[in-house]
Amino acid sequence: MGMITYTIDNRLYINVTNKCTNSCIFCIRNSERGLGEGYDLWLEKDPTAEEILLEIKDPQKYDEIVFCGYGEPLIRVDVVIEVAKKLKEITSVPLRVNTNGHASYIHKKNVPQLLSGIIDRISISLNAPNKERYNEICRPFAEDIYDHVIEFIKESKKYIKEVWVSCVDIISKEEIEECRKIAQKLGVNFKLRAYEE
């Protein structure tokens, strides 16, 4: 069984699933190095909420706890909610979700609203300034998903305290600026992520 939790820079990351609705050309899963030596994130099976919570011995010692890993955590939104609720009872450490923003479309419900009050920060991967480029770079499971990602960002702003939109620096400077402008227009924070080969 791969690692359910791992630590980087005093942040605890929770590897909820290896399943993903994108097949991004820059995905860390595609590189032989992955996250680096000592990080085996390939899961034999998705962990239960109980298994995740058993791994977190002392949540208070971290700067942040992040639902992330080698997949799209909100594919398993019920598990994320269950774990986040339990953590909120025992720690004041901020909880973050890293997501591709597909969850509301997948589950046919307003996922940011479900995360309200339990998730403090959300980081949504935009990665492209329009649908055509998004489909080229992220290779999503549904080719009209881009508009749903934008909608997910708008909804997140209503329900979650701190919202970030990110893109990877494999796109052109012009496209990065367009993504930055989209974030600005939506009233959320913008972060540029470095592509690691």
N, C-alpha and C positions, 0 to 999 in steps of 0.2 A: 504493500500500500504506500502511495506517495505521501508527501507531507500535507497534513491538514492545515497546519499553521507554520509560519516562518517569520523571522524578524529581520528587518533592514532599518538601520538608523533609528533604533528605538521605537520603530512602529511595528505593530503586530499585524501581519496579513493573514486573512482567513481564505483558504483555498476551497471555495464552496462546491465547484464543479469544474470539469474539463470541457463541458459542452459549450458551444458558442454558435451564435446565429450569423457571425461574420467569418470570413476566411481571409483576413487582411494580409496583403503582400508583405507587410513589415512585421508580422506577428513574431514575438520572441519564441513562440513554440516551434517555429519553423527553423530556428537556428540550432546548430548542434550544441552550442554552448548553453542555450536556454538562459536561465537566470544565473548560471555559474555553478562552480563546483560545490557540492554539498546541498544543493537544492533540487530534490527530486519531487517535482510537482505533478507527475502523472499519477492520477488516482486509479485504483482498481475499481472502486465504486464511490459514488457520491456519499460523503459523510452525513450522518443524521445530525440534527441540532444537538442532541445529547453528546455525540462523539466530539463535536466541535467544542462544546462548553467544557468537556472534560480535559481538553488540551490547554485551555486557558487557565493557568494556575493562579496568576496574580495580575489581573487586568490593569490594576491601578498603577503599575510600574511603567506603563508605556505612555508615549506622548500622544499616540493615536492608534485606533484599531480600525483596520481597513478590510472590507469585503472585496476580494480581488481574486488573485490566483491565475490559473491557466485556463480560464473560461469566463463566461458571462454570469456573474453571481445572481443576477435577478431572473435568470431562467428558473431559479429555485427561490422565488420571492418569499414563499411561506417560511422556509428555513431561515432566510436572512432576517425576517421579521421576528421569528421566535427567538433566535440568538440575540438579536439587538435588544429586544424587550428585557431579556434576562440580564444582559450586560448593563443596561440602564439602571437596573435595580441595585447593582453592586459596585458600579464605578461611575466616576464623573468624566472619564477620559472620552474625548470626542470620537464619534463613530462616523466613518466615511464609507461610501460605496463608490467603486470605480465601475462604470457601466458604458455600454454602447448605446443606451437609450431606446432599445427595442421593446422593453418589458411591457409597456402598456398595450402595444400592438399584439404581442404574443399572448398575453393573459386576458386581453379584452376588458381591462379595468384600469382605473387611474392609479398607477403604481406610486407616483410621487405622493399622492394623497395618503396612501397606505403607509408610507414611510414617515409621514409627518409626526414630529415629536419624539421619534426614536433614532432617526439618522440626522446628524448635525451637518454633514458635508456630503456633497455628491459631485463627482467628477465625470462628465459625459464626453466621450470621444466623438468629436465631430469629423475631424480629419480631412474634410473637403468643403469647398465653398458652394457646391451644387450637387445635384443628384447624379449627373453623369460621371463626375470625378469620384464621387463616393462609391458608386457601383464598381468603378475601375480599381480603386485602391482597397476598398474594404470587402468587396465580393460578398455582399449580404445574401441571405436566404430569400429575400423578397426585393424585387428591384424598385419598388415604390416606397421603400422604408425611410428614405431620407427626410421626407416631409414629416413623418412620425417622430423622427429624432428631434427635429426642430420643435414640434409640439411638446415632446417630453421635456425639453429644456424650459419651455414656457411654463409648463405645469410645475416643474421642480422649483422654479422661482417663487411660486405661490406657497409651497408647502415646506421647503427646506431652507434653513438659515443661510447656508453658504453654498453657492452653486458655481462650479467651474466648468468651462468648456475647454477641451484640449485638442490639439492636433500634433501630428508627428512631422518633424522637419524634413521629410522626404519630398514634400510638395514645394512648389516654387515660392519665392519671396512674395510675389503678387498674391498667390493663393493664401499664403499665411496671413497676409494683411486683410484679405477678404474675410477669412475666418474670424480674425480679430474684430472686424467691423460687425459681423453677425453677432458675436458675443456682446459687443458694446450696445448694439441696437436692442438686444434682448435683456440688457441690464444685468449681465452676469460677468464673472471673472474669466480671464483668458489665460491659458498656459500653453507654452510650446514645449513639446517633449522631444528629447533627442533620440534619434533612431540608433539603436545599437546592433551592429551586425554580429 
